[in-house]
Amino acid sequence: MSKRKSIPALVANFADHIQAQTEAIARGDAATGNRHADKYFAAWDVLKDEYGDAGRDGLAALLHHPRSDVRVSAAALLLRHKTKEATRVLEEAAAAGDYGAKLTLERWRNGTWELDPEPTPPH
C-alpha cells in the first residue's frame, strides 16, 4: 500500500521548491533551478491529479504567501479554479514589474493559457 503525501505536505513542498528555484536562478545556477522546478511541478501534479479540487483548494492557501514568487506561481496554476483570487495576485505582481505574471495574464485573457485546462468529458 503506497502512502501518499497529504495536501498540506504537498503545498509546503511546492512552496519550498519555488523558493529554492528562485534562489538558484538568482545565483546563476539554472541546473539546480530546473531540478526544483521538476519537484514543484511533481507536487502540483499530485495535488491536481490525485486530490482534484481539494488539492487545488490546498494550493490556494499560497495565494496569501509572504513571498511574491510563491504567490505568483500558485496563481498561475489556479487561474481556472480560483479565477478572481489568482487574477488579483497576478495583476498586483504585474503592476510591480513581474514580467512572468504579465505574460500569464495575457495568455489567460487571450485563451492560450493551458496550465490546468478544464477536463474533457469522456465520449
Phi and psi in radians as a Rosetta constraint file:
Dihedral C 1 N 2 CA 2 C 2 CIRCULARHARMONIC -1.456 0.35
Dihedral N 2 CA 2 C 2 N 3 CIRCULARHARMONIC 2.527 0.35
Dihedral C 2 N 3 CA 3 C 3 CIRCULARHARMONIC -1.829 0.35
Dihedral N 3 CA 3 C 3 N 4 CIRCULARHARMONIC 1.927 0.35
Dihedral C 3 N 4 CA 4 C 4 CIRCULARHARMONIC -1.561 0.35
Dihedral N 4 CA 4 C 4 N 5 CIRCULARHARMONIC 2.676 0.35
Dihedral C 4 N 5 CA 5 C 5 CIRCULARHARMONIC -1.221 0.35
Dihedral N 5 CA 5 C 5 N 6 CIRCULARHARMONIC 2.624 0.35
Dihedral C 5 N 6 CA 6 C 6 CIRCULARHARMONIC -1.291 0.35
Dihedral N 6 CA 6 C 6 N 7 CIRCULARHARMONIC 2.829 0.35
Dihedral C 6 N 7 CA 7 C 7 CIRCULARHARMONIC -1.016 0.35
Dihedral N 7 CA 7 C 7 N 8 CIRCULARHARMONIC -0.853 0.35
Dihedral C 7 N 8 CA 8 C 8 CIRCULARHARMONIC -1.037 0.35
Dihedral N 8 CA 8 C 8 N 9 CIRCULARHARMONIC -0.651 0.35
Dihedral C 8 N 9 CA 9 C 9 CIRCULARHARMONIC -1.164 0.35
Dihedral N 9 CA 9 C 9 N 10 CIRCULARHARMONIC -0.707 0.35
Dihedral C 9 N 10 CA 10 C 10 CIRCULARHARMONIC -1.162 0.35
Dihedral N 10 CA 10 C 10 N 11 CIRCULARHARMONIC -0.704 0.35
Dihedral C 10 N 11 CA 11 C 11 CIRCULARHARMONIC -1.120 0.35
Dihedral N 11 CA 11 C 11 N 12 CIRCULARHARMONIC -0.765 0.35
Dihedral C 11 N 12 CA 12 C 12 CIRCULARHARMONIC -1.107 0.35
Dihedral N 12 CA 12 C 12 N 13 CIRCULARHARMONIC -0.708 0.35
Dihedral C 12 N 13 CA 13 C 13 CIRCULARHARMONIC -1.080 0.35
Dihedral N 13 CA 13 C 13 N 14 CIRCULARHARMONIC -0.772 0.35
Dihedral C 13 N 14 CA 14 C 14 CIRCULARHARMONIC -1.001 0.35
Dihedral N 14 CA 14 C 14 N 15 CIRCULARHARMONIC -0.902 0.35
Dihedral C 14 N 15 CA 15 C 15 CIRCULARHARMONIC -1.086 0.35
Dihedral N 15 CA 15 C 15 N 16 CIRCULARHARMONIC -0.749 0.35
Dihedral C 15 N 16 CA 16 C 16 CIRCULARHARMONIC -1.061 0.35
Dihedral N 16 CA 16 C 16 N 17 CIRCULARHARMONIC -0.735 0.35
Dihedral C 16 N 17 CA 17 C 17 CIRCULARHARMONIC -1.327 0.35
Dihedral N 17 CA 17 C 17 N 18 CIRCULARHARMONIC -0.515 0.35
Dihedral C 17 N 18 CA 18 C 18 CIRCULARHARMONIC -1.085 0.35
Dihedral N 18 CA 18 C 18 N 19 CIRCULARHARMONIC -0.850 0.35
Dihedral C 18 N 19 CA 19 C 19 CIRCULARHARMONIC -1.077 0.35
Dihedral N 19 CA 19 C 19 N 20 CIRCULARHARMONIC -0.758 0.35
Dihedral C 19 N 20 CA 20 C 20 CIRCULARHARMONIC -1.140 0.35
Dihedral N 20 CA 20 C 20 N 21 CIRCULARHARMONIC -0.656 0.35
Dihedral C 20 N 21 CA 21 C 21 CIRCULARHARMONIC -1.126 0.35
Dihedral N 21 CA 21 C 21 N 22 CIRCULARHARMONIC -0.801 0.35
Dihedral C 21 N 22 CA 22 C 22 CIRCULARHARMONIC -0.998 0.35
Dihedral N 22 CA 22 C 22 N 23 CIRCULARHARMONIC -0.785 0.35
Dihedral C 22 N 23 CA 23 C 23 CIRCULARHARMONIC -1.157 0.35
Dihedral N 23 CA 23 C 23 N 24 CIRCULARHARMONIC -0.685 0.35
Dihedral C 23 N 24 CA 24 C 24 CIRCULARHARMONIC -1.132 0.35
Dihedral N 24 CA 24 C 24 N 25 CIRCULARHARMONIC -0.755 0.35
Dihedral C 24 N 25 CA 25 C 25 CIRCULARHARMONIC -1.133 0.35
Dihedral N 25 CA 25 C 25 N 26 CIRCULARHARMONIC -0.688 0.35
Dihedral C 25 N 26 CA 26 C 26 CIRCULARHARMONIC -1.080 0.35
Dihedral N 26 CA 26 C 26 N 27 CIRCULARHARMONIC -0.526 0.35
Dihedral C 26 N 27 CA 27 C 27 CIRCULARHARMONIC -1.684 0.35
Dihedral N 27 CA 27 C 27 N 28 CIRCULARHARMONIC 0.174 0.35
Dihedral C 27 N 28 CA 28 C 28 CIRCULARHARMONIC 1.412 0.35
Dihedral N 28 CA 28 C 28 N 29 CIRCULARHARMONIC 0.356 0.35
Dihedral C 28 N 29 CA 29 C 29 CIRCULARHARMONIC -1.832 0.35
Dihedral N 29 CA 29 C 29 N 30 CIRCULARHARMONIC 1.386 0.35
Dihedral C 29 N 30 CA 30 C 30 CIRCULARHARMONIC -1.126 0.35
Dihedral N 30 CA 30 C 30 N 31 CIRCULARHARMONIC -0.635 0.35
Dihedral C 30 N 31 CA 31 C 31 CIRCULARHARMONIC -1.077 0.35
Dihedral N 31 CA 31 C 31 N 32 CIRCULARHARMONIC -0.785 0.35
Dihedral C 31 N 32 CA 32 C 32 CIRCULARHARMONIC -1.158 0.35
Dihedral N 32 CA 32 C 32 N 33 CIRCULARHARMONIC -0.714 0.35
Dihedral C 32 N 33 CA 33 C 33 CIRCULARHARMONIC -0.993 0.35
Dihedral N 33 CA 33 C 33 N 34 CIRCULARHARMONIC -0.746 0.35
Dihedral C 33 N 34 CA 34 C 34 CIRCULARHARMONIC -1.144 0.35
Dihedral N 34 CA 34 C 34 N 35 CIRCULARHARMONIC -0.652 0.35
Dihedral C 34 N 35 CA 35 C 35 CIRCULARHARMONIC -1.114 0.35
Dihedral N 35 CA 35 C 35 N 36 CIRCULARHARMONIC -0.686 0.35
Dihedral C 35 N 36 CA 36 C 36 CIRCULARHARMONIC -1.184 0.35
Dihedral N 36 CA 36 C 36 N 37 CIRCULARHARMONIC -0.651 0.35
Dihedral C 36 N 37 CA 37 C 37 CIRCULARHARMONIC -1.056 0.35
Dihedral N 37 CA 37 C 37 N 38 CIRCULARHARMONIC -0.767 0.35
Dihedral C 37 N 38 CA 38 C 38 CIRCULARHARMONIC -1.005 0.35
Dihedral N 38 CA 38 C 38 N 39 CIRCULARHARMONIC -0.676 0.35
Dihedral C 38 N 39 CA 39 C 39 CIRCULARHARMONIC -1.282 0.35
Dihedral N 39 CA 39 C 39 N 40 CIRCULARHARMONIC -0.679 0.35
Dihedral C 39 N 40 CA 40 C 40 CIRCULARHARMONIC -1.300 0.35
Dihedral N 40 CA 40 C 40 N 41 CIRCULARHARMONIC -0.544 0.35
Dihedral C 40 N 41 CA 41 C 41 CIRCULARHARMONIC -1.205 0.35
Dihedral N 41 CA 41 C 41 N 42 CIRCULARHARMONIC -0.573 0.35
Dihedral C 41 N 42 CA 42 C 42 CIRCULARHARMONIC -1.117 0.35
Dihedral N 42 CA 42 C 42 N 43 CIRCULARHARMONIC -0.727 0.35
Dihedral C 42 N 43 CA 43 C 43 CIRCULARHARMONIC -1.103 0.35
Dihedral N 43 CA 43 C 43 N 44 CIRCULARHARMONIC -0.746 0.35
Dihedral C 43 N 44 CA 44 C 44 CIRCULARHARMONIC -1.066 0.35
Dihedral N 44 CA 44 C 44 N 45 CIRCULARHARMONIC -0.769 0.35
Dihedral C 44 N 45 CA 45 C 45 CIRCULARHARMONIC -1.036 0.35
Dihedral N 45 CA 45 C 45 N 46 CIRCULARHARMONIC -0.726 0.35
Dihedral C 45 N 46 CA 46 C 46 CIRCULARHARMONIC -1.176 0.35
Dihedral N 46 CA 46 C 46 N 47 CIRCULARHARMONIC -0.764 0.35
Dihedral C 46 N 47 CA 47 C 47 CIRCULARHARMONIC -0.988 0.35
Dihedral N 47 CA 47 C 47 N 48 CIRCULARHARMONIC -0.842 0.35
Dihedral C 47 N 48 CA 48 C 48 CIRCULARHARMONIC -1.436 0.35
Dihedral N 48 CA 48 C 48 N 49 CIRCULARHARMONIC -0.668 0.35
Dihedral C 48 N 49 CA 49 C 49 CIRCULARHARMONIC -1.434 0.35
Dihedral N 49 CA 49 C 49 N 50 CIRCULARHARMONIC -0.624 0.35
Dihedral C 49 N 50 CA 50 C 50 CIRCULARHARMONIC -1.686 0.35
Dihedral N 50 CA 50 C 50 N 51 CIRCULARHARMONIC -0.531 0.35
Dihedral C 50 N 51 CA 51 C 51 CIRCULARHARMONIC -1.880 0.35
Dihedral N 51 CA 51 C 51 N 52 CIRCULARHARMONIC -0.262 0.35
Dihedral C 51 N 52 CA 52 C 52 CIRCULARHARMONIC 1.103 0.35
Dihedral N 52 CA 52 C 52 N 53 CIRCULARHARMONIC -2.393 0.35
Dihedral C 52 N 53 CA 53 C 53 CIRCULARHARMONIC -1.132 0.35
Dihedral N 53 CA 53 C 53 N 54 CIRCULARHARMONIC -0.479 0.35
Dihedral C 53 N 54 CA 54 C 54 CIRCULARHARMONIC -1.132 0.35
Dihedral N 54 CA 54 C 54 N 55 CIRCULARHARMONIC -0.679 0.35
Dihedral C 54 N 55 CA 55 C 55 CIRCULARHARMONIC -1.176 0.35
Dihedral N 55 CA 55 C 55 N 56 CIRCULARHARMONIC -0.705 0.35
Dihedral C 55 N 56 CA 56 C 56 CIRCULARHARMONIC -1.105 0.35
Dihedral N 56 CA 56 C 56 N 57 CIRCULARHARMONIC -0.734 0.35
Dihedral C 56 N 57 CA 57 C 57 CIRCULARHARMONIC -1.080 0.35
Dihedral N 57 CA 57 C 57 N 58 CIRCULARHARMONIC -0.666 0.35
Dihedral C 57 N 58 CA 58 C 58 CIRCULARHARMONIC -1.089 0.35
Dihedral N 58 CA 58 C 58 N 59 CIRCULARHARMONIC -0.777 0.35
Dihedral C 58 N 59 CA 59 C 59 CIRCULARHARMONIC -1.126 0.35
Dihedral N 59 CA 59 C 59 N 60 CIRCULARHARMONIC -0.499 0.35
Dihedral C 59 N 60 CA 60 C 60 CIRCULARHARMONIC -1.068 0.35
Dihedral N 60 CA 60 C 60 N 61 CIRCULARHARMONIC -0.384 0.35
Dihedral C 60 N 61 CA 61 C 61 CIRCULARHARMONIC -1.031 0.35
Dihedral N 61 CA 61 C 61 N 62 CIRCULARHARMONIC -0.488 0.35
Dihedral C 61 N 62 CA 62 C 62 CIRCULARHARMONIC -1.308 0.35
Dihedral N 62 CA 62 C 62 N 63 CIRCULARHARMONIC -0.141 0.35
Dihedral C 62 N 63 CA 63 C 63 CIRCULARHARMONIC -1.164 0.35
Dihedral N 63 CA 63 C 63 N 64 CIRCULARHARMONIC -0.203 0.35
Dihedral C 63 N 64 CA 64 C 64 CIRCULARHARMONIC -2.019 0.35
Dihedral N 64 CA 64 C 64 N 65 CIRCULARHARMONIC 0.253 0.35
Dihedral C 64 N 65 CA 65 C 65 CIRCULARHARMONIC -1.124 0.35
Dihedral N 65 CA 65 C 65 N 66 CIRCULARHARMONIC 2.587 0.35
Dihedral C 65 N 66 CA 66 C 66 CIRCULARHARMONIC -1.154 0.35
Dihedral N 66 CA 66 C 66 N 67 CIRCULARHARMONIC -0.416 0.35
Dihedral C 66 N 67 CA 67 C 67 CIRCULARHARMONIC -1.677 0.35
Dihedral N 67 CA 67 C 67 N 68 CIRCULARHARMONIC 2.296 0.35
Dihedral C 67 N 68 CA 68 C 68 CIRCULARHARMONIC -1.075 0.35
Dihedral N 68 CA 68 C 68 N 69 CIRCULARHARMONIC -0.702 0.35
Dihedral C 68 N 69 CA 69 C 69 CIRCULARHARMONIC -1.049 0.35
Dihedral N 69 CA 69 C 69 N 70 CIRCULARHARMONIC -0.662 0.35
Dihedral C 69 N 70 CA 70 C 70 CIRCULARHARMONIC -1.238 0.35
Dihedral N 70 CA 70 C 70 N 71 CIRCULARHARMONIC -0.798 0.35
Dihedral C 70 N 71 CA 71 C 71 CIRCULARHARMONIC -1.027 0.35
Dihedral N 71 CA 71 C 71 N 72 CIRCULARHARMONIC -0.834 0.35
Dihedral C 71 N 72 CA 72 C 72 CIRCULARHARMONIC -1.130 0.35
Dihedral N 72 CA 72 C 72 N 73 CIRCULARHARMONIC -0.727 0.35
Dihedral C 72 N 73 CA 73 C 73 CIRCULARHARMONIC -1.110 0.35
Dihedral N 73 CA 73 C 73 N 74 CIRCULARHARMONIC -0.763 0.35
Dihedral C 73 N 74 CA 74 C 74 CIRCULARHARMONIC -1.137 0.35
Dihedral N 74 CA 74 C 74 N 75 CIRCULARHARMONIC -0.761 0.35
Dihedral C 74 N 75 CA 75 C 75 CIRCULARHARMONIC -1.066 0.35
Dihedral N 75 CA 75 C 75 N 76 CIRCULARHARMONIC -0.708 0.35
Dihedral C 75 N 76 CA 76 C 76 CIRCULARHARMONIC -1.043 0.35
Dihedral N 76 CA 76 C 76 N 77 CIRCULARHARMONIC -0.629 0.35
Dihedral C 76 N 77 CA 77 C 77 CIRCULARHARMONIC -1.435 0.35
Dihedral N 77 CA 77 C 77 N 78 CIRCULARHARMONIC -0.380 0.35
Dihedral C 77 N 78 CA 78 C 78 CIRCULARHARMONIC -1.795 0.35
Dihedral N 78 CA 78 C 78 N 79 CIRCULARHARMONIC 0.196 0.35
Dihedral C 78 N 79 CA 79 C 79 CIRCULARHARMONIC -0.992 0.35
Dihedral N 79 CA 79 C 79 N 80 CIRCULARHARMONIC -0.729 0.35
Dihedral C 79 N 80 CA 80 C 80 CIRCULARHARMONIC -1.263 0.35
Dihedral N 80 CA 80 C 80 N 81 CIRCULARHARMONIC -0.666 0.35
Dihedral C 80 N 81 CA 81 C 81 CIRCULARHARMONIC -1.450 0.35
Dihedral N 81 CA 81 C 81 N 82 CIRCULARHARMONIC -0.636 0.35
Dihedral C 81 N 82 CA 82 C 82 CIRCULARHARMONIC -2.292 0.35
Dihedral N 82 CA 82 C 82 N 83 CIRCULARHARMONIC 1.041 0.35
Dihedral C 82 N 83 CA 83 C 83 CIRCULARHARMONIC -0.924 0.35
Dihedral N 83 CA 83 C 83 N 84 CIRCULARHARMONIC -0.910 0.35
Dihedral C 83 N 84 CA 84 C 84 CIRCULARHARMONIC -1.081 0.35
Dihedral N 84 CA 84 C 84 N 85 CIRCULARHARMONIC -0.874 0.35
Dihedral C 84 N 85 CA 85 C 85 CIRCULARHARMONIC -1.165 0.35
Dihedral N 85 CA 85 C 85 N 86 CIRCULARHARMONIC -0.756 0.35
Dihedral C 85 N 86 CA 86 C 86 CIRCULARHARMONIC -1.158 0.35
Dihedral N 86 CA 86 C 86 N 87 CIRCULARHARMONIC -0.719 0.35
Dihedral C 86 N 87 CA 87 C 87 CIRCULARHARMONIC -1.080 0.35
Dihedral N 87 CA 87 C 87 N 88 CIRCULARHARMONIC -0.735 0.35
Dihedral C 87 N 88 CA 88 C 88 CIRCULARHARMONIC -1.046 0.35
Dihedral N 88 CA 88 C 88 N 89 CIRCULARHARMONIC -0.809 0.35
Dihedral C 88 N 89 CA 89 C 89 CIRCULARHARMONIC -1.061 0.35
Dihedral N 89 CA 89 C 89 N 90 CIRCULARHARMONIC -0.794 0.35
Dihedral C 89 N 90 CA 90 C 90 CIRCULARHARMONIC -1.191 0.35
Dihedral N 90 CA 90 C 90 N 91 CIRCULARHARMONIC -0.663 0.35
Dihedral C 90 N 91 CA 91 C 91 CIRCULARHARMONIC -1.133 0.35
Dihedral N 91 CA 91 C 91 N 92 CIRCULARHARMONIC -0.713 0.35
Dihedral C 91 N 92 CA 92 C 92 CIRCULARHARMONIC -1.101 0.35
Dihedral N 92 CA 92 C 92 N 93 CIRCULARHARMONIC -0.767 0.35
Dihedral C 92 N 93 CA 93 C 93 CIRCULARHARMONIC -1.180 0.35
Dihedral N 93 CA 93 C 93 N 94 CIRCULARHARMONIC -0.717 0.35
Dihedral C 93 N 94 CA 94 C 94 CIRCULARHARMONIC -1.085 0.35
Dihedral N 94 CA 94 C 94 N 95 CIRCULARHARMONIC -0.718 0.35
Dihedral C 94 N 95 CA 95 C 95 CIRCULARHARMONIC -1.132 0.35
Dihedral N 95 CA 95 C 95 N 96 CIRCULARHARMONIC -0.469 0.35
Dihedral C 95 N 96 CA 96 C 96 CIRCULARHARMONIC -1.527 0.35
Dihedral N 96 CA 96 C 96 N 97 CIRCULARHARMONIC 0.050 0.35
Dihedral C 96 N 97 CA 97 C 97 CIRCULARHARMONIC 1.779 0.35
Dihedral N 97 CA 97 C 97 N 98 CIRCULARHARMONIC 0.175 0.35
Dihedral C 97 N 98 CA 98 C 98 CIRCULARHARMONIC -1.394 0.35
Dihedral N 98 CA 98 C 98 N 99 CIRCULARHARMONIC 1.837 0.35
Dihedral C 98 N 99 CA 99 C 99 CIRCULARHARMONIC -1.151 0.35
Dihedral N 99 CA 99 C 99 N 100 CIRCULARHARMONIC -0.648 0.35
Dihedral C 99 N 100 CA 100 C 100 CIRCULARHARMONIC -1.081 0.35
Dihedral N 100 CA 100 C 100 N 101 CIRCULARHARMONIC -0.696 0.35
Dihedral C 100 N 101 CA 101 C 101 CIRCULARHARMONIC -1.125 0.35
Dihedral N 101 CA 101 C 101 N 102 CIRCULARHARMONIC -0.711 0.35
Dihedral C 101 N 102 CA 102 C 102 CIRCULARHARMONIC -1.075 0.35
Dihedral N 102 CA 102 C 102 N 103 CIRCULARHARMONIC -0.804 0.35
Dihedral C 102 N 103 CA 103 C 103 CIRCULARHARMONIC -1.116 0.35
Dihedral N 103 CA 103 C 103 N 104 CIRCULARHARMONIC -0.700 0.35
Dihedral C 103 N 104 CA 104 C 104 CIRCULARHARMONIC -1.066 0.35
Dihedral N 104 CA 104 C 104 N 105 CIRCULARHARMONIC -0.777 0.35
Dihedral C 104 N 105 CA 105 C 105 CIRCULARHARMONIC -1.095 0.35
Dihedral N 105 CA 105 C 105 N 106 CIRCULARHARMONIC -0.731 0.35
Dihedral C 105 N 106 CA 106 C 106 CIRCULARHARMONIC -1.052 0.35
Dihedral N 106 CA 106 C 106 N 107 CIRCULARHARMONIC -0.776 0.35
Dihedral C 106 N 107 CA 107 C 107 CIRCULARHARMONIC -1.145 0.35
Dihedral N 107 CA 107 C 107 N 108 CIRCULARHARMONIC -0.676 0.35
Dihedral C 107 N 108 CA 108 C 108 CIRCULARHARMONIC -1.077 0.35
Dihedral N 108 CA 108 C 108 N 109 CIRCULARHARMONIC -0.823 0.35
Dihedral C 108 N 109 CA 109 C 109 CIRCULARHARMONIC -1.275 0.35
Dihedral N 109 CA 109 C 109 N 110 CIRCULARHARMONIC -0.499 0.35
Dihedral C 109 N 110 CA 110 C 110 CIRCULARHARMONIC -1.663 0.35
Dihedral N 110 CA 110 C 110 N 111 CIRCULARHARMONIC 0.081 0.35
Dihedral C 110 N 111 CA 111 C 111 CIRCULARHARMONIC 1.451 0.35
Dihedral N 111 CA 111 C 111 N 112 CIRCULARHARMONIC 0.243 0.35
Dihedral C 111 N 112 CA 112 C 112 CIRCULARHARMONIC -1.804 0.35
Dihedral N 112 CA 112 C 112 N 113 CIRCULARHARMONIC 0.007 0.35
Dihedral C 112 N 113 CA 113 C 113 CIRCULARHARMONIC -1.187 0.35
Dihedral N 113 CA 113 C 113 N 114 CIRCULARHARMONIC 2.290 0.35
Dihedral C 113 N 114 CA 114 C 114 CIRCULARHARMONIC -2.429 0.35
Dihedral N 114 CA 114 C 114 N 115 CIRCULARHARMONIC 0.489 0.35
Dihedral C 114 N 115 CA 115 C 115 CIRCULARHARMONIC -1.322 0.35
Dihedral N 115 CA 115 C 115 N 116 CIRCULARHARMONIC -0.442 0.35
Dihedral C 115 N 116 CA 116 C 116 CIRCULARHARMONIC -2.694 0.35
Dihedral N 116 CA 116 C 116 N 117 CIRCULARHARMONIC 1.208 0.35
Dihedral C 116 N 117 CA 117 C 117 CIRCULARHARMONIC -1.131 0.35
Dihedral N 117 CA 117 C 117 N 118 CIRCULARHARMONIC 2.758 0.35
Dihedral C 117 N 118 CA 118 C 118 CIRCULARHARMONIC -1.040 0.35
Dihedral N 118 CA 118 C 118 N 119 CIRCULARHARMONIC 2.318 0.35
Dihedral C 118 N 119 CA 119 C 119 CIRCULARHARMONIC -1.086 0.35
Dihedral N 119 CA 119 C 119 N 120 CIRCULARHARMONIC 2.504 0.35
Dihedral C 119 N 120 CA 120 C 120 CIRCULARHARMONIC -1.561 0.35
Dihedral N 120 CA 120 C 120 N 121 CIRCULARHARMONIC 2.355 0.35
Dihedral C 120 N 121 CA 121 C 121 CIRCULARHARMONIC -1.213 0.35
Dihedral N 121 CA 121 C 121 N 122 CIRCULARHARMONIC 2.603 0.35
Dihedral C 121 N 122 CA 122 C 122 CIRCULARHARMONIC -1.142 0.35
Dihedral N 122 CA 122 C 122 N 123 CIRCULARHARMONIC 2.656 0.35
